[in-house]
């Protein structure tokens, strides 16, 4: 296994684990990770997002074992994270109550996209 492949596997595992922890992040830092007031479980939309990201997290953890076999999933994660971040940034700028997202989940999603994108490109070049 090349060093780039190890880094990609590590990043997939780490980001997968973090995606599985979206709910606890909303409890610890609600202004950066939740779009509503009160308990995260009180919002049906938020719980749907938690379910989608937890599922993606488990899939990323599984992909860490053989990233080349899961390239389409990884590229989906890159592009969907970037689109999600851009939409959230725009929405956060529209409502001062949601500016916390500009310091929480927006940069986190951009980081996921950049790290996985760069590591995928390096793996393809190797």
Backbone as JSON, one array per atom type, in Angstrom:
{
  "sequence": "XXXXXXXXXXXXXXXXXXXXXXXXXXXXXXXXXXXXXXXXXXXXXXXXXXXXXXXXXXXXXXXXXXXXXXXXXXXXXXXXXXXXXXXXXXXXXXXXXXXXXXXXXXXXXXXXXXXXXXXXXXXXXX",
  "N": [[0.86, -1.19, 0.0], [0.65, 2.14, -0.94], [1.98, 5.26, 0.31], [0.26, 7.42, -0.25], [-2.13, 6.03, -0.6], [-2.49, 5.0, 1.96], [-2.86, 7.39, 3.38], [-5.24, 8.26, 2.18], [-6.96, 6.17, 2.94], [-6.88, 6.53, 5.73], [-8.01, 9.12, 5.9], [-10.57, 8.6, 4.85], [-11.57, 6.85, 6.8], [-11.47, 8.54, 9.07], [-13.12, 10.78, 8.31], [-15.45, 9.37, 7.81], [-16.07, 8.41, 10.37], [-16.52, 10.86, 11.67], [-18.75, 11.76, 10.22], [-20.57, 9.96, 11.18], [-20.96, 11.01, 13.64], [-22.5, 13.3, 13.62], [-24.88, 13.93, 14.99], [-24.11, 14.0, 17.84], [-22.34, 16.19, 17.58], [-24.1, 18.29, 17.05], [-25.33, 18.51, 19.49], [-23.27, 19.32, 21.19], [-22.31, 21.66, 19.91], [-24.54, 23.47, 18.86], [-25.04, 25.82, 17.28], [-23.26, 25.64, 15.22], [-23.82, 23.29, 13.93], [-26.52, 22.55, 13.76], [-29.73, 23.47, 12.43], [-31.86, 24.52, 13.75], [-33.7, 25.5, 16.68], [-33.43, 24.15, 20.01], [-33.57, 20.67, 21.07], [-31.73, 18.44, 19.0], [-33.07, 16.12, 18.09], [-35.67, 16.91, 17.96], [-36.37, 17.88, 15.54], [-37.57, 16.84, 12.52], [-36.46, 17.04, 9.91], [-33.74, 17.49, 10.46], [-33.05, 15.08, 11.7], [-33.33, 13.36, 9.55], [-31.19, 14.19, 7.96], [-29.12, 13.47, 9.7], [-29.41, 10.69, 9.59], [-28.82, 10.18, 6.85], [-26.14, 11.13, 6.69], [-24.91, 9.49, 8.62], [-25.18, 7.0, 7.4], [-23.66, 7.44, 5.06], [-21.24, 7.84, 6.35], [-20.67, 5.28, 7.47], [-20.38, 3.88, 5.07], [-18.11, 5.18, 4.01], [-16.2, 4.46, 5.9], [-16.1, 1.72, 5.43], [-15.14, 1.83, 2.79], [-12.57, 2.63, 3.22], [-10.96, 0.43, 3.45], [-10.43, -0.44, 0.85], [-9.92, 1.78, -1.19], [-9.73, 2.23, -4.01], [-11.64, 0.57, -5.14], [-13.91, 1.88, -4.5], [-14.17, 4.32, -5.73], [-16.17, 5.9, -7.02], [-18.01, 6.4, -4.94], [-16.37, 7.88, -3.25], [-15.8, 10.13, -4.85], [-18.4, 11.07, -5.11], [-18.8, 11.86, -2.46], [-16.91, 13.92, -2.29], [-17.88, 15.87, -4.21], [-20.58, 16.23, -3.43], [-20.23, 17.16, -0.84], [-18.96, 19.6, -1.31], [-20.94, 21.0, -2.78], [-22.99, 20.99, -0.85], [-21.75, 22.53, 1.14], [-21.5, 25.02, -0.2], [-24.2, 25.74, -0.65], [-25.09, 25.85, 2.01], [-23.43, 27.89, 3.0], [-24.33, 30.1, 1.53], [-27.01, 30.21, 2.45], [-26.51, 30.65, 5.16], [-25.43, 33.2, 5.13], [-27.65, 34.67, 4.54], [-29.16, 34.81, 6.82], [-28.54, 36.12, 9.86], [-28.75, 34.67, 12.24], [-27.81, 32.19, 11.65], [-25.11, 32.33, 11.21], [-23.16, 30.91, 12.58], [-22.74, 28.54, 11.25], [-20.92, 29.14, 9.32], [-18.58, 28.84, 10.57], [-18.59, 26.3, 11.44], [-20.06, 23.64, 10.19], [-19.85, 24.36, 7.44], [-17.04, 25.04, 6.75], [-16.05, 22.54, 7.52], [-17.18, 20.74, 5.68], [-16.04, 21.7, 3.3], [-13.38, 21.13, 3.85], [-13.48, 18.3, 3.93], [-14.1, 17.81, 1.21], [-11.84, 18.94, -0.09], [-9.61, 17.51, 1.02], [-10.21, 14.77, 0.45], [-10.52, 14.96, -2.33], [-7.96, 15.86, -3.23], [-6.34, 13.73, -2.31], [-7.44, 11.62, -3.78], [-6.81, 12.4, -6.4], [-4.0, 12.31, -6.22], [-3.66, 9.57, -5.75], [-4.58, 8.55, -8.16], [-2.62, 9.49, -9.87], [-0.43, 8.11, -9.02]],
  "CA": [[0.0, 0.0, 0.0], [1.45, 3.35, -1.03], [1.75, 6.26, 1.36], [-0.95, 8.15, -0.62], [-3.28, 5.16, -0.34], [-2.67, 4.98, 3.43], [-3.45, 8.68, 3.78], [-6.63, 8.25, 1.73], [-7.68, 5.26, 3.83], [-7.01, 7.2, 7.03], [-8.97, 10.21, 5.75], [-11.89, 8.0, 4.7], [-11.99, 6.36, 8.11], [-11.69, 9.68, 9.97], [-14.32, 11.52, 7.9], [-16.59, 8.47, 8.01], [-16.39, 8.43, 11.8], [-17.09, 12.17, 11.98], [-20.1, 11.79, 9.66], [-21.41, 9.18, 12.1], [-21.09, 11.77, 14.9], [-23.17, 14.58, 13.38], [-25.85, 14.19, 16.08], [-23.43, 14.54, 19.03], [-21.8, 17.52, 17.3], [-25.19, 19.25, 17.19], [-25.6, 18.68, 20.92], [-22.14, 20.06, 21.76], [-22.17, 22.97, 19.29], [-25.72, 23.57, 18.01], [-25.02, 26.92, 16.32], [-22.41, 25.28, 14.1], [-24.17, 22.0, 13.33], [-27.97, 22.34, 13.66], [-30.41, 24.62, 11.83], [-33.08, 24.81, 14.48], [-33.56, 25.66, 18.13], [-33.84, 23.02, 20.82], [-32.96, 19.36, 20.93], [-31.63, 18.03, 17.59], [-34.05, 15.08, 17.77], [-37.01, 17.5, 17.86], [-36.58, 18.33, 14.17], [-37.6, 15.71, 11.61], [-35.51, 17.27, 8.83], [-32.38, 17.29, 10.97], [-32.85, 13.65, 11.93], [-33.14, 12.76, 8.24], [-29.8, 14.5, 7.6], [-28.29, 12.62, 10.55], [-29.47, 9.34, 9.03], [-28.09, 10.15, 5.57], [-24.7, 11.25, 6.94], [-24.44, 8.29, 9.33], [-25.07, 5.96, 6.37], [-22.47, 7.77, 4.26], [-20.08, 7.61, 7.22], [-20.4, 3.84, 7.51], [-19.87, 3.5, 3.74], [-16.74, 5.69, 3.89], [-15.35, 3.61, 6.74], [-15.91, 0.47, 4.67], [-14.33, 2.14, 1.61], [-11.18, 2.83, 3.64], [-10.24, -0.83, 3.24], [-10.04, -0.57, -0.55], [-10.42, 3.01, -1.8], [-9.83, 2.15, -5.48], [-12.89, -0.11, -5.47], [-15.02, 2.74, -4.1], [-13.86, 5.66, -6.24], [-17.38, 6.7, -7.29], [-18.53, 6.84, -3.65], [-15.48, 8.93, -2.74], [-16.04, 11.34, -5.64], [-19.71, 11.58, -4.69], [-18.59, 12.55, -1.18], [-16.2, 15.17, -2.59], [-18.73, 16.85, -4.89], [-21.77, 16.54, -2.63], [-19.79, 17.98, 0.29], [-18.7, 20.95, -1.81], [-22.24, 21.62, -3.08], [-23.66, 21.2, 0.43], [-21.08, 23.67, 1.79], [-21.85, 26.26, -0.9], [-25.61, 26.06, -0.36], [-25.19, 26.25, 3.42], [-22.79, 29.19, 3.16], [-25.27, 31.09, 1.0], [-28.13, 30.31, 3.38], [-26.02, 31.24, 6.42], [-25.25, 34.63, 4.93], [-28.98, 35.28, 4.44], [-29.79, 34.88, 8.14], [-27.49, 36.26, 10.88], [-28.9, 33.65, 13.28], [-27.14, 30.98, 11.21], [-23.7, 32.6, 10.89], [-22.32, 29.9, 13.22], [-22.42, 27.49, 10.27], [-19.75, 29.57, 8.56], [-17.42, 28.43, 11.37], [-18.8, 24.9, 11.81], [-20.19, 22.62, 9.15], [-19.43, 24.81, 6.11], [-15.62, 24.74, 6.53], [-15.81, 21.1, 7.67], [-17.52, 20.11, 4.41], [-15.01, 22.09, 2.33], [-12.2, 20.35, 4.21], [-13.71, 16.93, 3.45], [-13.99, 17.82, -0.26], [-10.45, 19.21, -0.49], [-8.71, 16.42, 1.41], [-10.5, 13.56, -0.33], [-10.24, 15.26, -3.74], [-6.5, 15.88, -3.45], [-5.81, 12.38, -2.15], [-7.89, 10.81, -4.92], [-5.97, 12.8, -7.55], [-2.64, 11.77, -6.0], [-3.71, 8.12, -5.93], [-4.74, 8.28, -9.58], [-1.35, 9.8, -10.52], [0.61, 7.17, -8.56]],
  "C": [[0.9, 1.24, 0.0], [1.1, 4.31, 0.11], [0.48, 7.06, 1.06], [-2.2, 7.33, -0.32], [-3.55, 5.05, 1.16], [-3.33, 6.25, 3.92], [-4.92, 8.74, 3.37], [-7.46, 7.34, 2.63], [-7.91, 5.88, 5.2], [-8.05, 8.32, 6.96], [-10.39, 9.67, 5.62], [-12.42, 7.51, 6.03], [-12.34, 7.53, 9.04], [-12.96, 10.45, 9.6], [-15.57, 10.66, 8.06], [-17.03, 8.47, 9.46], [-17.04, 9.76, 12.19], [-18.52, 12.28, 11.44], [-21.06, 11.0, 10.55], [-21.69, 9.94, 13.4], [-21.77, 13.12, 14.72], [-24.15, 14.92, 14.51], [-25.15, 14.69, 17.34], [-22.82, 15.92, 18.8], [-22.87, 18.59, 17.46], [-25.55, 19.49, 18.65], [-24.52, 19.56, 21.56], [-22.07, 21.48, 21.22], [-23.35, 23.2, 18.33], [-25.65, 24.69, 16.97], [-24.15, 26.6, 15.11], [-22.85, 24.04, 13.36], [-25.66, 21.74, 13.2], [-28.63, 23.61, 13.14], [-31.69, 25.01, 12.57], [-32.75, 24.95, 15.97], [-33.97, 24.37, 18.83], [-33.07, 21.75, 20.53], [-32.88, 18.95, 19.46], [-32.69, 17.01, 17.19], [-35.46, 15.65, 17.6], [-37.33, 17.95, 16.44], [-36.47, 17.16, 13.2], [-36.58, 15.85, 10.48], [-34.08, 16.99, 9.3], [-32.1, 15.8, 11.18], [-32.68, 12.89, 10.61], [-31.7, 12.99, 7.77], [-28.85, 13.64, 8.42], [-28.26, 11.2, 9.99], [-28.69, 9.2, 7.73], [-26.58, 10.21, 5.82], [-24.14, 10.06, 7.72], [-24.26, 7.14, 8.33], [-23.85, 6.2, 5.5], [-21.21, 7.52, 5.08], [-19.7, 6.15, 7.28], [-19.83, 3.38, 6.17], [-18.44, 3.99, 3.53], [-15.77, 4.86, 4.72], [-15.08, 2.29, 6.03], [-15.01, 0.69, 3.46], [-12.85, 2.32, 1.97], [-10.34, 1.58, 3.43], [-9.75, -1.02, 1.82], [-10.57, 0.64, -1.32], [-10.61, 2.91, -3.32], [-11.15, 1.5, -5.91], [-14.11, 0.75, -5.19], [-14.84, 4.17, -4.59], [-15.12, 6.5, -6.47], [-18.02, 7.2, -5.99], [-17.68, 8.0, -3.11], [-15.69, 10.22, -3.52], [-17.42, 11.92, -5.36], [-19.57, 12.38, -3.4], [-17.91, 13.9, -1.41], [-17.18, 16.21, -3.14], [-19.97, 17.2, -4.08], [-21.41, 17.39, -1.41], [-19.55, 19.42, -0.14], [-20.02, 21.67, -2.12], [-22.99, 21.93, -1.79], [-23.07, 22.42, 1.14], [-21.46, 24.99, 1.13], [-23.29, 26.68, -0.62], [-25.75, 26.54, 1.08], [-24.55, 27.61, 3.67], [-23.72, 30.3, 2.68], [-26.43, 31.3, 1.98], [-27.71, 30.95, 4.7], [-25.86, 32.74, 6.3], [-26.58, 35.38, 4.85], [-29.61, 35.53, 5.81], [-28.7, 34.95, 9.21], [-27.57, 35.22, 12.0], [-28.12, 32.38, 12.93], [-25.67, 31.2, 10.82], [-22.74, 31.58, 11.52], [-21.92, 28.79, 12.27], [-21.21, 27.86, 9.44], [-18.46, 29.2, 9.29], [-17.48, 26.95, 11.76], [-18.84, 23.99, 10.61], [-19.78, 23.08, 7.76], [-17.94, 24.55, 5.88], [-15.3, 23.25, 6.67], [-16.1, 20.38, 6.36], [-16.51, 20.46, 3.32], [-13.73, 21.31, 2.59], [-12.32, 18.91, 3.72], [-13.49, 16.88, 1.93], [-12.54, 18.01, -0.7], [-9.52, 18.02, -0.19], [-8.96, 15.18, 0.55], [-10.21, 13.78, -1.82], [-8.75, 15.22, -4.06], [-5.93, 14.47, -3.33], [-6.25, 11.43, -3.27], [-7.06, 11.12, -6.16], [-4.56, 12.24, -7.43], [-2.61, 10.26, -6.2], [-3.81, 7.76, -7.4], [-3.41, 8.51, -10.33], [-0.26, 8.79, -10.16], [0.58, 5.85, -9.29]]
}
